[in-house]
Amino acid sequence: MTDTAPAHLSDKGQELFTTLQRDYAIFDPDGVVLLTTAIECYDRIDEAREIIQREGLTDLDRFGQSRPHPCVKIERDARAQMLASLRALNLGIESPVM
């Protein structure tokens, strides 16, 4: 049983982890794994957004054709996994405020 956010999470992620863990009393090992997964995805979403903001929503493929930036898929997949983890926790929430 741990009440400390995993060190590999971002500062913002650690804060969210601690808040959700405290507010929803998530201390069982399975719950902590699901919460950790959700917050890892939250961090990945933030990382992808930063890259998209810096580099743009699209880039060019090797033929010079416009295509979605690869981070768009990373953000989408991380969001889906985060929501699945939160649903598995049965917290009654869909997504933390970002």
Z-matrix of the N, CA and C atoms (Angstrom, degrees):
N
C 1 1.455
C 2 1.517 1 107.92
N 3 1.327 2 115.51 1 123.66
C 4 1.456 3 120.40 2 -178.28
C 5 1.522 4 109.92 3 -124.20
N 6 1.293 5 115.16 4 146.78
C 7 1.461 6 118.66 5 175.20
C 8 1.521 7 109.78 6 -124.25
N 9 1.338 8 115.11 7 22.25
C 10 1.453 9 121.41 8 178.80
C 11 1.518 10 108.75 9 -117.41
N 12 1.316 11 115.54 10 133.96
C 13 1.463 12 119.91 11 178.34
C 14 1.529 13 109.41 12 -66.64
N 15 1.328 14 117.49 13 142.46
C 16 1.463 15 120.40 14 177.15
C 17 1.537 16 111.27 15 -56.46
N 18 1.309 17 115.98 16 138.62
C 19 1.465 18 122.44 17 -174.83
C 20 1.527 19 113.03 18 -65.26
N 21 1.326 20 118.13 19 -25.91
C 22 1.465 21 119.69 20 -176.46
C 23 1.531 22 113.06 21 -76.44
N 24 1.316 23 117.54 22 -9.98
C 25 1.464 24 120.26 23 177.82
C 26 1.525 25 110.24 24 -75.55
N 27 1.326 26 116.31 25 152.56
C 28 1.466 27 120.76 26 176.28
C 29 1.528 28 108.73 27 -64.35
N 30 1.315 29 116.78 28 166.69
C 31 1.470 30 120.34 29 177.36
C 32 1.525 31 110.36 30 -57.86
N 33 1.330 32 116.23 31 -45.27
C 34 1.460 33 121.42 32 178.73
C 35 1.530 34 110.50 33 -63.40
N 36 1.316 35 116.18 34 -40.49
C 37 1.459 36 121.02 35 178.06
C 38 1.516 37 112.00 36 -65.98
N 39 1.320 38 116.82 37 -40.90
C 40 1.468 39 120.33 38 177.64
C 41 1.519 40 110.98 39 -62.97
N 42 1.319 41 116.19 40 -40.09
C 43 1.466 42 120.09 41 178.44
C 44 1.533 43 110.96 42 -63.67
N 45 1.324 44 116.73 43 -44.26
C 46 1.459 45 120.81 44 178.89
C 47 1.525 46 110.81 45 -65.84
N 48 1.331 47 117.10 46 -42.74
C 49 1.462 48 121.66 47 177.39
C 50 1.521 49 110.18 48 -55.95
N 51 1.333 50 116.55 49 -50.33
C 52 1.462 51 121.81 50 -178.17
C 53 1.527 52 111.24 51 -61.87
N 54 1.323 53 116.56 52 -42.98
C 55 1.461 54 120.65 53 179.88
C 56 1.525 55 111.31 54 -62.88
N 57 1.338 56 117.03 55 -49.10
C 58 1.466 57 120.25 56 -179.44
C 59 1.522 58 111.24 57 -66.20
N 60 1.324 59 116.62 58 -40.45
C 61 1.462 60 119.56 59 179.92
C 62 1.529 61 110.63 60 -61.67
N 63 1.316 62 115.88 61 -44.46
C 64 1.468 63 120.82 62 -179.91
C 65 1.529 64 111.16 63 -68.92
N 66 1.333 65 117.29 64 -49.79
C 67 1.465 66 121.43 65 -175.28
C 68 1.525 67 112.99 66 -65.02
N 69 1.335 68 117.18 67 -32.18
C 70 1.457 69 120.66 68 -176.71
C 71 1.531 70 112.91 69 -111.82
N 72 1.334 71 117.31 70 9.50
C 73 1.474 72 122.85 71 177.35
C 74 1.531 73 111.53 72 49.65
N 75 1.311 74 115.31 73 55.50
C 76 1.469 75 121.05 74 -179.70
C 77 1.529 76 107.80 75 -97.02
N 78 1.328 77 115.41 76 94.01
C 79 1.458 78 119.99 77 -178.68
C 80 1.522 79 112.76 78 -126.80
N 81 1.340 80 117.14 79 -8.75
C 82 1.466 81 119.22 80 178.19
C 83 1.528 82 108.36 81 -72.61
N 84 1.331 83 118.00 82 149.33
C 85 1.477 84 120.87 83 -175.85
C 86 1.529 85 114.08 84 -55.02
N 87 1.332 86 117.16 85 -43.43
C 88 1.476 87 119.23 86 -179.56
C 89 1.519 88 111.18 87 -65.31
N 90 1.320 89 116.60 88 -41.01
C 91 1.460 90 121.04 89 178.58
C 92 1.512 91 112.19 90 -63.93
N 93 1.332 92 115.93 91 -39.59
C 94 1.469 93 120.10 92 179.39
C 95 1.528 94 110.37 93 -65.40
N 96 1.327 95 117.10 94 -38.19
C 97 1.474 96 120.54 95 177.70
C 98 1.528 97 109.94 96 -63.66
N 99 1.335 98 117.02 97 -46.72
C 100 1.467 99 120.26 98 179.06
C 101 1.521 100 111.70 99 -63.56
N 102 1.326 101 116.68 100 -42.16
C 103 1.464 102 120.03 101 178.51
C 104 1.525 103 110.73 102 -64.49
N 105 1.323 104 117.01 103 -42.71
C 106 1.465 105 120.69 104 177.93
C 107 1.527 106 110.57 105 -60.17
N 108 1.325 107 116.75 106 -44.12
C 109 1.464 108 121.02 107 178.40
C 110 1.523 109 110.80 108 -60.63
N 111 1.329 110 116.51 109 -44.80
C 112 1.469 111 120.28 110 179.93
C 113 1.524 112 110.78 111 -60.40
N 114 1.315 113 117.57 112 -42.49
C 115 1.467 114 120.30 113 -177.01
C 116 1.526 115 111.23 114 -76.22
N 117 1.311 116 118.17 115 -31.94
C 118 1.469 117 119.83 116 172.54
C 119 1.527 118 109.45 117 -60.17
N 120 1.308 119 116.44 118 -42.83
C 121 1.468 120 120.76 119 177.55
C 122 1.522 121 110.95 120 -64.99
N 123 1.311 122 116.87 121 -39.99
C 124 1.468 123 122.26 122 176.30
C 125 1.532 124 109.72 123 -56.91
N 126 1.335 125 116.06 124 -45.88
C 127 1.468 126 120.05 125 177.92
C 128 1.528 127 111.12 126 -63.46
N 129 1.340 128 116.96 127 -40.96
C 130 1.468 129 120.89 128 -179.61
C 131 1.516 130 110.43 129 -63.48
N 132 1.329 131 117.01 130 -39.00
C 133 1.466 132 121.20 131 176.98
C 134 1.522 133 110.06 132 -59.97
N 135 1.322 134 116.57 133 -45.93
C 136 1.468 135 120.97 134 178.54
C 137 1.525 136 111.42 135 -60.37
N 138 1.337 137 116.66 136 -44.42
C 139 1.465 138 120.83 137 179.52
C 140 1.525 139 110.77 138 -61.26
N 141 1.321 140 116.34 139 -46.39
C 142 1.466 141 120.65 140 -179.52
C 143 1.523 142 110.62 141 -62.55
N 144 1.330 143 116.21 142 -41.75
C 145 1.473 144 119.77 143 179.26
C 146 1.523 145 111.55 144 -61.47
N 147 1.309 146 116.43 145 -42.27
C 148 1.470 147 119.94 146 179.63
C 149 1.527 148 110.81 147 -60.99
N 150 1.319 149 116.44 148 -43.03
C 151 1.466 150 120.31 149 179.87
C 152 1.525 151 110.20 150 -66.34
N 153 1.329 152 116.62 151 -44.26
C 154 1.472 153 120.42 152 178.83
C 155 1.524 154 110.33 153 -61.52
N 156 1.324 155 116.39 154 -41.90
C 157 1.467 156 119.52 155 179.41
C 158 1.533 157 110.67 156 -62.98
N 159 1.306 158 116.83 157 -38.99
C 160 1.463 159 121.84 158 -178.11
C 161 1.529 160 112.02 159 -75.89
N 162 1.351 161 116.54 160 -41.70
C 163 1.463 162 120.57 161 -171.90
C 164 1.523 163 114.23 162 -103.20
N 165 1.321 164 117.11 163 -12.92
C 166 1.461 165 120.70 164 -179.81
C 167 1.511 166 112.72 165 100.54
N 168 1.305 167 115.20 166 161.09
C 169 1.454 168 122.64 167 -176.99
C 170 1.535 169 112.09 168 -73.66
N 171 1.322 170 116.73 169 -23.76
C 172 1.460 171 120.75 170 179.50
C 173 1.522 172 109.97 171 -127.18
N 174 1.315 173 114.94 172 160.41
C 175 1.453 174 121.09 173 170.10
C 176 1.519 175 107.83 174 -141.06
N 177 1.289 176 117.21 175 -175.98
C 178 1.465 177 121.22 176 -176.72
C 179 1.522 178 110.00 177 -107.04
N 180 1.338 179 115.16 178 138.53
C 181 1.458 180 118.68 179 175.30
C 182 1.533 181 109.14 180 -81.52
N 183 1.308 182 117.11 181 -175.90
C 184 1.477 183 120.48 182 -175.75
C 185 1.519 184 113.11 183 -67.11
N 186 1.329 185 117.38 184 -12.47
C 187 1.460 186 121.58 185 177.71
C 188 1.521 187 112.10 186 -99.78
N 189 1.343 188 116.13 187 4.46
C 190 1.453 189 120.35 188 179.66
C 191 1.523 190 113.91 189 81.94
N 192 1.326 191 116.77 190 11.62
C 193 1.457 192 121.49 191 179.56
C 194 1.531 193 110.04 192 -90.40
N 195 1.308 194 115.45 193 141.12
C 196 1.458 195 120.49 194 178.60
C 197 1.525 196 110.07 195 -69.50
N 198 1.327 197 115.78 196 139.33
C 199 1.462 198 121.61 197 177.47
C 200 1.519 199 108.33 198 -147.48
N 201 1.322 200 117.80 199 159.00
C 202 1.461 201 119.06 200 177.70
C 203 1.533 202 110.37 201 -60.47
N 204 1.304 203 116.05 202 141.80
C 205 1.463 204 120.71 203 176.47
C 206 1.533 205 108.13 204 -60.81
N 207 1.324 206 118.80 205 139.97
C 208 1.469 207 120.56 206 179.68
C 209 1.533 208 113.69 207 -54.90
N 210 1.307 209 117.69 208 -27.52
C 211 1.466 210 120.55 209 -179.42
C 212 1.525 211 112.46 210 -70.87
N 213 1.330 212 117.15 211 -16.91
C 214 1.468 213 119.84 212 175.62
C 215 1.525 214 108.73 213 -63.71
N 216 1.322 215 117.17 214 -43.16
C 217 1.469 216 121.70 215 178.30
C 218 1.525 217 110.27 216 -68.10
N 219 1.309 218 116.82 217 -40.36
C 220 1.465 219 120.10 218 178.46
C 221 1.520 220 110.05 219 -60.43
N 222 1.334 221 116.91 220 -45.52
C 223 1.462 222 120.88 221 179.81
C 224 1.530 223 110.39 222 -62.55
N 225 1.329 224 117.20 223 -46.43
C 226 1.464 225 121.26 224 -178.98
C 227 1.527 226 111.54 225 -61.53
N 228 1.328 227 116.79 226 -46.56
C 229 1.459 228 120.67 227 -178.72
C 230 1.526 229 111.76 228 -66.05
N 231 1.331 230 116.66 229 -40.17
C 232 1.465 231 120.28 230 178.75
C 233 1.524 232 110.95 231 -65.67
N 234 1.324 233 117.07 232 -38.57
C 235 1.473 234 120.73 233 177.99
C 236 1.536 235 110.27 234 -63.29
N 237 1.316 236 117.13 235 -44.54
C 238 1.467 237 120.72 236 179.80
C 239 1.526 238 110.63 237 -61.99
N 240 1.321 239 116.86 238 -42.72
C 241 1.468 240 120.16 239 179.90
C 242 1.522 241 111.33 240 -68.43
N 243 1.337 242 117.31 241 -38.70
C 244 1.459 243 120.74 242 178.28
C 245 1.526 244 109.89 243 -61.61
N 246 1.338 245 116.56 244 -47.30
C 247 1.459 246 120.44 245 -179.62
C 248 1.530 247 111.33 246 -64.19
N 249 1.328 248 117.71 247 -37.85
C 250 1.464 249 120.86 248 177.60
C 251 1.532 250 110.19 249 -64.00
N 252 1.312 251 117.29 250 -40.96
C 253 1.467 252 120.80 251 178.95
C 254 1.521 253 110.93 252 -65.98
N 255 1.324 254 116.70 253 -41.96
C 256 1.469 255 120.12 254 178.63
C 257 1.529 256 110.84 255 -65.38
N 258 1.326 257 116.73 256 -40.32
C 259 1.472 258 119.74 257 177.67
C 260 1.533 259 110.60 258 -62.83
N 261 1.325 260 116.48 259 -40.74
C 262 1.462 261 120.91 260 179.88
C 263 1.526 262 111.45 261 -63.19
N 264 1.313 263 116.28 262 -27.25
C 265 1.465 264 120.52 263 177.68
C 266 1.534 265 112.17 264 -78.15
N 267 1.320 266 117.12 265 -12.30
C 268 1.478 267 121.91 266 -179.41
C 269 1.521 268 112.76 267 54.84
N 270 1.308 269 116.37 268 47.05
C 271 1.467 270 120.25 269 -178.91
C 272 1.516 271 112.26 270 -86.98
N 273 1.304 272 117.25 271 -13.64
C 274 1.460 273 119.77 272 -178.01
C 275 1.516 274 112.64 273 78.84
N 276 1.335 275 116.53 274 19.14
C 277 1.451 276 121.22 275 175.80
C 278 1.515 277 108.47 276 -124.29
N 279 1.305 278 116.69 277 153.98
C 280 1.462 279 121.31 278 179.87
C 281 1.526 280 111.88 279 -100.34
N 282 1.302 281 117.06 280 -40.02
C 283 1.459 282 119.90 281 -177.15
C 284 1.511 283 109.37 282 -159.65
N 285 1.330 284 116.66 283 135.31
C 286 1.464 285 117.73 284 174.86
C 287 1.510 286 110.64 285 -68.88
N 288 1.295 287 116.80 286 157.21
C 289 1.461 288 121.67 287 177.79
C 290 1.523 289 107.32 288 -65.71
N 291 1.319 290 115.05 289 129.24
C 292 1.470 291 119.23 290 -179.22
C 293 1.483 292 110.29 291 -108.59
